[in-house]
């Protein structure tokens, strides 16, 4: 591993880790037993539940701390049996926390409004109004305590086990890569496939695409069973809990209103021609009338290939050290506090980045509220896309950093707002690189192409994922979907969203199997928050450009409050924008017209 995890614990087998794990389990169990004996919140004795809420908060922070440590080990080495066992054991503790949450819903959420108002008068409770409001909202659609407890127990070896099955299958999967020049055959870990799908040689991308899909196809029946089990279990639970629509839970998880989601997708549908125009232009540069799925992340080609300036060095494939220099310089130019955080993360070895067998695919950031530290996981493969990923994940870490003075119960910001922080950091990187007057036209075109490619991903790819998952749940209510049906649904959705920019024969019907997000069991609809955060970040970056450093205190207040209220309220109170109207979203999308025009001025006319 590249990162240093010893600030958490010396190792997964260290006595200190085992002691902390056992203590968490014992304390959580003890609190649960006490809560189960308590009567519901009373306006006469609110202090009992106030104490329970404080203890729950402390235990949740410790659970997050331990969970981050385990997840780091599991991701860095998927063959680590100690990490797998610890993950399974933590899942059992997770069942206890689910029961604790159920007790909070019973004792506080179901209490009379006057009792909840009395709770808010207890010292330290007044700032938790939003969290208590959420408990009341949750109480309106939960089963009784006994059935919720049973559901939590069954989820360990049921719902969450299906998710762990996907992790095990994906981590152990590799594929046969047939190199186009010499037909050399090589087994490649699936975690490295995405880097090949960004290769400038279309033949390499096509070979990686078909080789990877052959591997995913070999496990598609198992994965179809997993996806059916996950979605079916959720729908059954929603029915018993009185959830009106399967999207209601995702909206609550994202802390957004239905009006906000509808306004965003209304704007995306209205402005979809802008990202499609870019993709058609990209296809013309590839000598095609429409792109294939494996062309989506291809670099723009100019003057013999893509190149990127790093200091005085032109590098088509920036090294890790060059990537660090790029991000450091970009942050330093417009956001010194973000630069200082990044330098500290690199110096303290908070980033695991090297490719290696057994390493899980993907990139993410995790943070410990106990240590006030973050860790970034990614696989760096010497591409500009990976440089952007580094900036993106550091943005997540900085978000957690700004909340150091916020109590743990108010740090649980939704993914909709979390992604805005990470994408904000990406935009700073990209705009900084574009501002370098030493760039050649080819380099500038490559940068603009990458940025517009990201935009098309957020607006079209994410919309595809959302519509696929929505259709999956609609159909799953009537019965299971066979693997062939999932393939067809994914291909159809891709064609509808991308329109004529996508080659009808160049779709990826197995995208549902290769995309981890559909198999995450802790949340559903792990897709629309990316588009939400991306467009929100474009709006904030425009404010930053207009106001300069004077905007940054408002931005940090936005980050600090992101776990304290619904997203549209936080945005309204700190930024003064209305997320429940499509105008904000449409303006954010239209801001992409300028970089598209700049790109058109740099590349040769279409043949």
N, C-alpha and C positions, 0 to 999 in steps of 0.2 A: 504494500500500500504506500501511496505517496503521502497521505495525510497523517498527522500525529493525533491519535485519539487518547493519549495517556492522561490528558486533563480530565477525561470522563472517568476511566478506570484503567488499570494497567493492562488488563486483558479480560476476555470472556470467562476465563477460569480463575481469575484472581479472587481471593477471599473477600476483598472489599466489594467487588461486583456482586458476588453471591449474597453477601450480607445485605447490601442495599436492595437487591431483588426480593429477598425474603422479608425484609422490613416493609417494603411497599405492599407486598401481598398481605402481610399480617395487619398492617394499619388500615388498608382498604377494607379488609374483611371485618375488622373491629368496628369501623365507622358504619359499614353497612348494617351490621347487627344492631347497633344503636339506633340508626335511623328507622329501621323497620319497627322499632318499639315506640317511636315517637308518634304522637297524634299530629294531625295536620296543623299547619301554621295557624296560630291564634293571635289576634291583635293584642291580647293581654300578655303573651309571653313570646315575643318575636326573637329574643336573644338566643334561644335554643337552636333555631334554624339558622340564625346568623353565624353561630359557632360552627354548625355543620357545614355551611357554605364555605367558611374560611378553611376548614380542614380539608374539604374536597378540593379546594383551589390548590392547597399545598401539595396534596397527593397527586393531583393532575400534573403539576410542574415536575415532580419527581418521575412520574410515569413517562412524560415527554423526554426527560433527560435520559432515562434508561432506554427508551424506545429509539432515540436518535443513535445511541451507541450501537445498539443491535443492528439497526437498519444499515448503518455504515459498514459493519462487518459483512452482513449478508450481501450487500451490493458489490463490495470490493472483491469478494470471493464467493461465488454461488455454491462452491463445493464445500464450504466450511460447515461441517456438521455441528459444531458448537453453536454457530450462529443460527442455524436452522432450528435446533432444539430450543435455544433461547427465544427465538421468534414465536415458536409454538407455545412456550410457557407464558410469554407476554400476552399472547392472544387469550389465554385463560384468565389472566388478570384483567384483560379487556372486558371479559364477561362480567366481572365484579364491578367494574366502572360503569358498564351499561346498567347494572342493577342500581348502582348509586344514583345514576342519572334518573332512573325510573322513580326512585324515592324522592328526589328533588322535585320531579314533576308532580308526584302525588302530594307531597307535603307543602310545596310552595305554589307550583303551577295551578293546582286544583283548589287552592285556598280562595277564600272570598277576597274580592278586591281590597276591602278595608284592611284585611290582614297583611296583604302584600304592601300596602301603603305604610303600615306600621313597621314592617321589616326595613323599609327604606329609611326609617328614622334612626335605626340603630347605627352606632358609630362605624364608619367604613362601608356601610351598605348603600349609601345614597348614590354612589357612582355606578352601581350595578343595576340601575333601572332597566337598561336595555336587555341585560341578561335575564332579569326576572320577567320581563315582558315576553322573552322567547320561551321561558319555561311555561308561562300561561298559554302561549300559542301551541306549544308542543302538547300540553295537557288536553287540548281540544281534540287531538287525534292520536291518542295512545290507548292501548288495551289496559286492562287492570294489571295490578302489580304482579300477580302470580303468572299471568300469561306473558308479560314482558320479561320476567325473569327466565321463564322457560325459553323464550325466543333468544335471549342473550346466551344461554347455555348451548342451545342447539346451533347457534351461529358459529361457534368455535370449530366444530367438526362438520358444519354444513356450509352456510354461505361463505364464510371466510376460507374454508378449506378449498373451495372451488377456485378462489383467487390464488391461494398458495399453489394449487396444482398448475395454474397458468404460469406462475413465476418459475416453478421447477422445470416445466416443459421448455419455456422460452430461454432460460439460462443455459440449459444443456444442449440447445439446438445449434447446429452449424449447417453449412450448405456447401455444395460443390461449385466452385468458381472455375469456369472454363475461360481462360484468358484468350482474348480474340486474336492476338498476334501469332501465338505458337500453339494454341489449343492446349496449353499446359493446364492440368487439373490440380486444384488445391482446395483443401477443406478450410473454410473460413468461419470463425465464430460469428453468430448472428449479430452480436453487438457491433461488429465492424462493417456490417452491410450498408448502413446508411451513409458512411463515408464514401463507399464505392458508388452509391446512387448520386453523389455529387461530383463524380469524376468528370473532367472535361471531355473525355472520349465517350461518345454515345454507345459505342460497342461494349465498353466496359460496364456502363450503366445497365444496358440491356441484359448482359450476361449475369450481373449481380441480381437484377430484378427477377429473371426467370429462374436462376439457381435458388435464390431465396424463397421464391414462391413454391418451388418444388418441395423444399423442406417444410414450409408452412402447410402445404397441401398434404404432406404425409401425416400431419397431426390434426388436421381440420376436424375430423369426427370427434376427437376428444375435446377440442376447443369449442366445438358447437354444443356439445353436452354441457360444458362449463358455462357458456354464455346463456344457454337456456335455463340452467339451474339458478344462476345469479338473478336473471331478470324475473324468472317465475317465482322465486322466493320473495323477491321484493314486492311483486304484485299481490301475492297472497297476504303478506304482512300489511300492505297498504289497505287491502279490503277489510281486514280485521281491525285495523286502527281507525277506520273511517276517513282515510285520506281521499279527498274528492277527485284528484287527478294526479297521475304519477309524476308530473312535473312540479307539483307543489313542494315536494320534499327537496328537489334540486334547487328550487328558487329560495327556499329557506336556508339551505346549505350555502348558497351563494349570497345570502343576505340582500337579495334584490327583489323588487316588486315585479309582478307579471307585466305591468305597464312598461317597466324599463326594458325587459327582455323583448317585448313586442315592438317597442320603439326602435331598438337596435336592429332587429332583423328586418323590420320594415325599411329602414335606411339601407341595409346591405342589399336587399332585393332591388331597391330603387336605383342603387349605384353600382350594381354588379358588372355593368358593361365596362367600367374603368379597369378592374383587375383582369377581366377577360381580354381587353384590348392589349394589355401588356403581354399576356400569355400568347396571343396570336402573333404579336411582334417577335416574341422570343422564338416561337415556332419557325417564323420566316428566316431567322438567323441560323436556325438548324437545318434550313433547306426543306422545311415541311409546312404543310398548310395548317396543321394542328399539333399540339404536343401530346406525347404519351405520358402516363403517370410517372414513369421513371425519368422524364425530362423536367419535372417540376422544380427540382433543386439543382439542376445543371447550371454551371456558371455561364455567363455570357462570354462569347469568344471574340477576341479582337486582336489584331496584330499577331496572330500566331498562338494566342492563348491568354488566359487571365493572368494578371500580375498585380501585386499589391506592394505599395511603398511602406517600408518600415524603417524610419530614420533615413539613413543613406543606403539602405539595402532594398533592392527589388526582389521580392520573393513570391513565386507562384504558390509555394507551400510554406507558409510562415511556421517557423519552429515555435516551441512552447515559450522560449525566452522572448522571441519577437512578439508573440501574442501578449505576453505580460507587459511589454513595453508599449504596445498599441493601446491597451486598455488603460494603463497608468497615465499615458499622455492625454488621452481623450477625457478622462475624468478630471484630471488636473486643470484642463483648460477652462472648464465651466462649472465644476462642482468640487472644490478642494476637499470638502468633508468626505465625499464619496471616494476620492482618491486616497485619502488617509486610511479609510476603512479597508480599501482594496490592498494597499501596501501591507497593512497589518495582517490580512488574511494570507497573503503570499509568504510573508516573513515567518509567520507562526505555523505554516504548513497546514492550512485548513482546506486545501483543494486536492482531491485525488483525480488525476487526469490521464495517466498512461494506459494505453491499450494492453490487454493481456488476456489469455484464456481464462474462462470461468467468471469474468467480470460481467455483471448484468448490463443490458443495454439501457440507454436513456441518460438523462441529466436532471439533477434536482439539488435543492438546498434544504438542509435540516438545521434546526437551531435548538439549543438547550437553554431553557429559562433559568436553570440552576447555575450554569456557568456563564451565562450571557455571551455565548459563543455560537458560531455557525460552522457548518461544514458543507462544502460543495462537492458534488459527485458528477463526473462527466468522463467521456472518453475522447481525448484530444487526438485528432488525426491530421494535423497540419493543414487545416483548411480555414478560410475566412469565416465560414459558417461556424466553426468551432470557436473562433475568437469571439463571435457574437454570443455564442452560448455561454462562454466564460463571463462576459459582461452581464448577460441576462441573470445568471445564477447569483452573481455578486450583488445584483440589484435586490434579489430576495434577501440575501444576508444583511444588506444595509437596512432593509425594511425592519427586520428584527432588531437591528442595532438601535434604530430610532425609538424603539419601544422599551428600552431598558428600564425607564422609570415608570412604565405602565404596569399595573398589577397583572398577574398571569391570566386571570379570568377575562381580561380585556385585551389580551394579545391574540386571541383566536380570530384573526381576521379572515374573511372569506376569500376564496380563490379569485373571485372577480376583482377584488382590490389588490390582492397579492400580485397578480400578473401585471397590473399597471406599474408597479414599482420596478419589476424586472425589465419590462419593455421600455420604460423610461430610460433605464441605464443603457439599453441597446441603442436607442435613438441617439443618445449622447455620443456613443462610440461612432456610429455611422456618420453623423453630421460632422464630427470632428475630423474624421478621415477625409470626408469630401471637401473640407475647407482647406486642405493642404494644397497650396498652389504649385507644388512640385509634381502633382499627379499628371500623368499623361492622359490623353483622351481615352485610351483603352482601359486604364486603371479606373478612371472616373466612371466609365460605362459599366465596368464590372461591379463597382460599389453600388451604383444606382440600380443595376439589375438585381443584385442581392437584396437590396431594400424593398424593391417592388415585388420580388419573389416572396419575401416574407409577408408582404401585404396581401398578396394573392392567397397565401396559405391561411392567414388569419380570416380572410373574408370568404374564401371559397372552400378550402379544405375543411376548416372548422365548421362551416355551415353544412358541409356534406356529413361530417361526423354527427352533428346535432340532428339532422333530418333522418339519418340512418337509425340512430338510437331511438328517436321518437317513433319511427315506423316500427322498429323492433318491438317496443313495448305495446304498441297498438295491436300488432299481430299476435304477440305472445299471449295476450289475454285470451285468445281463442285456442291456443295450443302451441306445442313446440314447433320450432322452425328447423328444418333439415339444413345440413351444411350447404347443399345446393341452393336452397332458398336464401340463405344468408349471402352467398356469393352473388346471386341475381339481384338481391335488394341493394347491395353495396354498389354494384356496377350501374344499376339504374339511377341511383341517387347521384353518383358521380357525374353521369351524363346530364342529368337535369340541372345540377348546380353550375357546372362548368360550361354548359352550352356547347357551342361550336368551337370553343377554344381547345377542347379536349377531343382527341381522336377517338371516335366511338369504339374502335378496336384496341385502343391503348389504355383501357381502364385497368384498375387493379381490384379484381373481385375478392381477393383474399386480404384486403386491407383490414377488414374486421378482425381477422385472426392475428395479424402482425401488430396491431395497435394495442398496446398494454392498457390504454385508458378505458377500453370497454370492459376490462376485467377487474378493475379496482373495486373492491367490495365495501370500502369505507364510505364512498360517495358515488352517486350516479350522475350521469351527464357531465363527465369530466371533459368538457369540450367548449361550450359557449363562454365560460369565464375567460378563455384565452382571447377570443374576439372582443369581449367586453373590456378586458384590461388593455388590450392593444389600442383600441380606439380611444379609450379614456386617456391613455398615456400620450397619444398624439395631440389631444386637446391640451393636456398639461404642458407638454413640450412647447407648444405654440405660445402658451402663456409665459413660459420661461424665456423664450426667445424675445418676446415683447418687453417683458419686465426686467430681465436680467436677474442678478442675484437677489433682488428684492422679493422675487417670487419664492425662493427656496424656503423661507420660514413657513409660508402657507403650505407648501408641498409637504414639509415635514410634519406639520400639524395634521394634514390629511393622512399621512402614514400612521401617526400616533393614534388617531381616532378611528382607524379602519376596523378595529374590533369592538368599537363602542356603540355602533348604531347601524341602521340599514344603509346600504351603499348610497342610495339616492339622497338620503339625509346628510350623510357625511360629505358627499360632493357638493351639495347645496350650501351647507354651513361653512365649509372651508374654501371651496373654489368658486361658489356662486353659479354653478351650472345645473341645468335641469335634465336629468337623465331619463325622465319619463316622457320626453318629447323627441321625435325623430330628428329635429333640426340639429341638435348638438351632434348626433351620430353622423348625419349626412355631411355636415361641415368637416368633420374629422376625416371622412372618406375622401371628400373632394380635395383635401389638402394633398392627396397623392397625385393630383393632376400635374403639379409643378415638377416633381421629380420625373414623371413620365415624359413631360415635354422636354426636360433637360436630356433625358436618355435619347429621345428621338433625334435631338440635334447632334448627338455624338456618334450614332451608329449609321452605317451606310444604308441607303434606301433599300427597301425590300426588292428582291429580284422579281 
